[in-house]
Amino acid sequence: MSEQVWRPTLRMRWKHLLFVHWRVSPALLRPLIPEPLQIETYDGTAWVGFVPFVMESVRPVWLPPVPKLFDFPEANLRTYVRYSGQHGVWFFSLDAAHRLGVWVARRYWKLPYYYARMRWWMPAPDEIYYEMRRWARPRASARVRYRFEGTPRETEPGTLEHFLVERYTLFTVHHGVVYSAEVAHLPYAIQPATIIELEQTLTDTAGIPLLDGAPVAFYAPGFGVLASALRPMQIAPDMPQNTFA
């Protein structure tokens, strides 16, 4: 977790997180990530993750929870980077089934959020199905059904799972400036996940060439989360940026 002191502005809960990760060549991923951000690798490759989950009670820290009003599914496509000594996450896209939430995230967190029609349910106590379709351009869709098992356990430092999930900083770039934001929550406790079916066009839409091989998948039940506001980290004005309207 980042040691920098910051003040939380949002409170929420993340639930039923599925992590699906593919290997990606760092050289092929490099043109898609702004140069000042360093692509982080594990076991010689970069990793791209598809993460569908459920957001609950998203609200400013001063607002009491309003049942169901700010509960919605979300899915993000991400990779892992480092900037100015900090380890973090870079998002290629984030899809959410809440129009106001998408508007706020794009305006105040400068992230490439898109409104998408999404639904999820549990066909069995240990199975979850997510489905999403983004109609706005660039269009994308995904559906996944998976089964989880075992007992949640914290990740071990040095393992791939720890590398993929124990990150508490996000980076985005807008109008030539790198921005970052922080989150705080309990360490991840994960369980094995078996993919029953998976179809997605998010990586194709983002122009990400995946390497051959089955993805790595695991599940996390979730926890409460605090998030900071975005803060600028000034860089060269001609730097490329996240491109979204």
C-alpha positions as CSV (number, residue, x, y, z in Angstrom):
1,M,0.0,0.0,0.0
2,S,1.2,3.5,-0.7
3,E,2.7,5.2,2.3
4,Q,1.7,8.7,1.1
5,V,-0.8,10.4,3.4
6,W,-4.1,11.1,1.7
7,R,-7.7,11.9,2.6
8,P,-10.5,9.6,1.5
9,T,-13.3,11.1,-0.5
10,L,-15.3,8.0,-1.5
11,R,-16.6,5.0,0.4
12,M,-17.8,1.8,-1.3
13,R,-17.8,-2.0,-1.1
14,W,-16.4,-4.3,-3.8
15,K,-17.9,-7.8,-4.0
16,H,-17.6,-11.0,-6.1
17,L,-14.4,-10.0,-7.9
18,L,-13.2,-12.3,-10.7
19,F,-9.6,-11.9,-11.9
20,V,-8.9,-13.3,-15.4
21,H,-5.3,-12.6,-16.6
22,W,-3.5,-13.2,-19.8
23,R,0.2,-13.0,-20.6
24,V,1.1,-10.1,-23.0
25,S,4.4,-9.2,-24.6
26,P,5.8,-6.0,-23.0
27,A,7.1,-4.9,-26.4
28,L,3.6,-5.2,-28.0
29,L,1.9,-3.6,-25.0
30,R,4.4,-0.6,-24.9
31,P,2.7,1.5,-27.7
32,L,-0.6,1.4,-25.7
33,I,0.9,2.8,-22.5
34,P,2.2,6.4,-22.2
35,E,6.0,6.3,-22.0
36,P,6.6,7.9,-18.6
37,L,4.8,4.9,-17.1
38,Q,6.9,1.8,-16.9
39,I,5.3,-1.5,-17.7
40,E,5.8,-4.0,-14.9
41,T,6.4,-7.7,-15.6
42,Y,6.2,-10.9,-13.8
43,D,7.9,-14.1,-15.0
44,G,9.2,-12.2,-18.0
45,T,5.9,-11.0,-19.4
46,A,3.4,-8.3,-18.9
47,W,-0.1,-9.2,-17.7
48,V,-3.6,-7.9,-18.8
49,G,-6.5,-8.5,-16.5
50,F,-10.3,-8.6,-17.1
51,V,-12.0,-7.9,-13.7
52,P,-15.8,-8.0,-13.4
53,F,-17.3,-7.3,-9.9
54,V,-20.1,-5.6,-8.0
55,M,-19.9,-2.1,-6.6
56,E,-22.2,-1.4,-3.6
57,S,-23.0,1.8,-1.7
58,V,-20.7,4.0,-3.7
59,R,-20.9,7.4,-2.1
60,P,-18.9,10.4,-0.7
61,V,-17.5,9.6,2.8
62,W,-19.9,12.2,4.4
63,L,-23.0,10.6,2.9
64,P,-24.8,7.7,4.6
65,P,-25.5,4.6,2.5
66,V,-28.7,4.7,0.3
67,P,-29.8,1.1,-0.2
68,K,-29.6,0.0,-3.8
69,L,-29.2,3.5,-5.3
70,F,-25.5,3.2,-5.9
71,D,-25.2,-0.5,-6.4
72,F,-24.1,-1.7,-9.8
73,P,-21.9,-4.2,-11.7
74,E,-18.6,-3.1,-13.2
75,A,-15.9,-4.6,-15.3
76,N,-12.4,-3.2,-16.1
77,L,-9.5,-4.1,-18.4
78,R,-6.2,-3.3,-16.8
79,T,-2.4,-3.8,-16.7
80,Y,0.3,-3.0,-14.2
81,V,2.7,-0.1,-14.2
82,R,5.1,1.9,-12.2
83,Y,5.6,5.7,-12.1
84,S,7.9,7.7,-9.8
85,G,8.6,4.7,-7.6
86,Q,5.0,3.8,-7.1
87,H,3.4,0.5,-8.3
88,G,0.0,0.9,-9.8
89,V,-2.7,0.0,-12.2
90,W,-3.4,1.4,-15.7
91,F,-6.9,1.0,-17.0
92,F,-7.6,0.5,-20.7
93,S,-11.4,0.7,-20.1
94,L,-13.9,0.5,-17.3
95,D,-17.6,-0.4,-18.0
96,A,-20.3,0.2,-15.4
97,A,-24.1,-0.1,-15.4
98,H,-24.7,3.3,-13.7
99,R,-24.9,6.4,-15.9
100,L,-24.3,8.9,-13.1
101,G,-21.4,6.9,-11.8
102,V,-19.8,6.8,-15.2
103,W,-20.3,10.6,-15.7
104,V,-18.7,11.3,-12.3
105,A,-15.7,9.0,-12.9
106,R,-15.0,10.4,-16.3
107,R,-15.3,14.0,-15.1
108,Y,-13.6,13.9,-11.7
109,W,-11.3,10.8,-12.0
110,K,-10.4,11.3,-15.7
111,L,-10.8,7.6,-16.3
112,P,-12.0,5.9,-19.5
113,Y,-15.4,4.8,-18.1
114,Y,-18.2,3.7,-20.4
115,Y,-21.9,3.0,-19.7
116,A,-22.7,-0.6,-20.5
117,R,-25.8,-2.8,-20.0
118,M,-24.7,-5.3,-17.5
119,R,-26.2,-8.1,-15.4
120,W,-25.0,-10.7,-13.0
121,W,-26.5,-13.6,-11.0
122,M,-25.5,-16.7,-9.2
123,P,-26.8,-19.9,-10.9
124,A,-25.5,-21.8,-7.9
125,P,-24.1,-20.9,-4.5
126,D,-20.5,-21.2,-5.8
127,E,-21.1,-20.0,-9.4
128,I,-21.4,-16.5,-10.8
129,Y,-22.4,-15.2,-14.3
130,Y,-21.5,-11.8,-15.6
131,E,-22.7,-10.3,-18.9
132,M,-22.0,-6.8,-20.4
133,R,-22.5,-5.0,-23.6
134,R,-21.2,-1.5,-24.4
135,W,-23.2,0.1,-27.2
136,A,-21.1,3.3,-27.3
137,R,-18.0,3.4,-29.4
138,P,-15.6,1.7,-29.1
139,R,-18.1,-1.1,-28.7
140,A,-17.3,-4.1,-26.6
141,S,-18.9,-7.1,-24.9
142,A,-18.1,-9.8,-22.5
143,R,-19.7,-12.7,-20.7
144,V,-18.2,-15.1,-18.2
145,R,-19.4,-17.9,-16.0
146,Y,-17.2,-19.3,-13.4
147,R,-17.1,-21.5,-10.2
148,F,-15.1,-20.7,-7.1
149,E,-14.0,-23.1,-4.4
150,G,-11.8,-23.4,-1.3
151,T,-11.3,-21.0,1.6
152,P,-10.2,-17.4,1.0
153,R,-6.5,-16.8,1.8
154,E,-4.3,-13.8,1.6
155,T,-1.7,-13.7,-1.2
156,E,1.9,-14.4,-0.5
157,P,4.5,-11.7,-1.4
158,G,6.5,-12.8,-4.4
159,T,3.7,-14.8,-6.0
160,L,1.9,-13.9,-9.2
161,E,-1.4,-13.4,-7.4
162,H,0.2,-10.9,-5.0
163,F,1.8,-9.1,-8.0
164,L,-1.7,-8.8,-9.7
165,V,-3.9,-7.7,-6.9
166,E,-1.9,-6.0,-4.1
167,R,-1.9,-2.5,-5.8
168,Y,-3.4,0.6,-4.2
169,T,-2.6,3.3,-6.8
170,L,-4.2,4.0,-10.2
171,F,-2.7,6.2,-12.9
172,T,-4.3,8.0,-15.7
173,V,-3.1,10.6,-18.1
174,H,-5.2,13.6,-19.3
175,H,-4.2,16.7,-21.2
176,G,-0.5,15.9,-20.8
177,V,-0.5,15.3,-17.1
178,V,-0.2,12.1,-15.1
179,Y,-2.7,11.8,-12.3
180,S,-2.9,9.3,-9.5
181,A,-5.5,8.2,-6.9
182,E,-5.2,5.8,-4.0
183,V,-7.5,3.2,-2.4
184,A,-7.3,1.6,1.0
185,H,-8.8,-1.8,2.0
186,L,-7.9,-5.0,3.7
187,P,-5.4,-7.3,1.9
188,Y,-7.0,-9.4,-0.8
189,A,-8.2,-12.9,0.2
190,I,-8.5,-15.0,-2.9
191,Q,-9.9,-18.4,-3.9
192,P,-9.3,-20.7,-6.9
193,A,-11.7,-20.0,-9.8
194,T,-12.6,-22.3,-12.7
195,I,-13.8,-20.6,-15.9
196,I,-16.9,-22.5,-17.3
197,E,-17.4,-20.2,-20.2
198,L,-15.7,-16.9,-21.3
199,E,-16.2,-14.7,-24.4
200,Q,-14.9,-11.1,-24.5
201,T,-14.0,-8.5,-27.1
202,L,-12.5,-6.0,-24.7
203,T,-8.9,-6.9,-25.5
204,D,-9.5,-6.7,-29.2
205,T,-11.2,-3.4,-28.8
206,A,-8.2,-2.1,-26.9
207,G,-5.8,-3.4,-29.5
208,I,-4.1,-5.8,-27.1
209,P,-2.4,-8.8,-28.6
210,L,-2.7,-11.7,-26.1
211,L,-0.1,-14.4,-26.0
212,D,-1.2,-18.0,-26.4
213,G,-2.2,-20.0,-23.4
214,A,-5.0,-20.4,-20.9
215,P,-5.7,-17.4,-18.6
216,V,-5.0,-17.4,-14.9
217,A,-8.2,-17.0,-12.9
218,F,-9.1,-16.5,-9.2
219,Y,-11.9,-15.0,-7.1
220,A,-12.1,-12.6,-4.2
221,P,-15.2,-12.3,-2.0
222,G,-14.6,-8.6,-1.4
223,F,-14.3,-5.9,1.2
224,G,-15.0,-2.2,2.1
225,V,-12.9,0.4,0.2
226,L,-11.9,4.0,0.7
227,A,-10.7,6.0,-2.3
228,S,-9.0,9.4,-2.6
229,A,-9.5,12.2,-5.0
230,L,-7.3,12.4,-8.1
231,R,-4.1,14.4,-7.8
232,P,-1.8,15.6,-10.6
233,M,1.8,14.6,-11.2
234,Q,3.1,17.1,-13.7
235,I,4.9,15.9,-16.8
236,A,5.7,16.9,-20.4
237,P,2.7,18.6,-22.1
238,D,3.2,16.6,-25.4
239,M,2.7,13.3,-23.7
240,P,-0.1,11.0,-25.0
241,Q,-3.1,10.5,-22.9
242,N,-6.1,8.3,-22.2
243,T,-8.3,8.9,-25.2
244,F,-12.0,9.1,-24.4
245,A,-14.7,11.7,-25.0
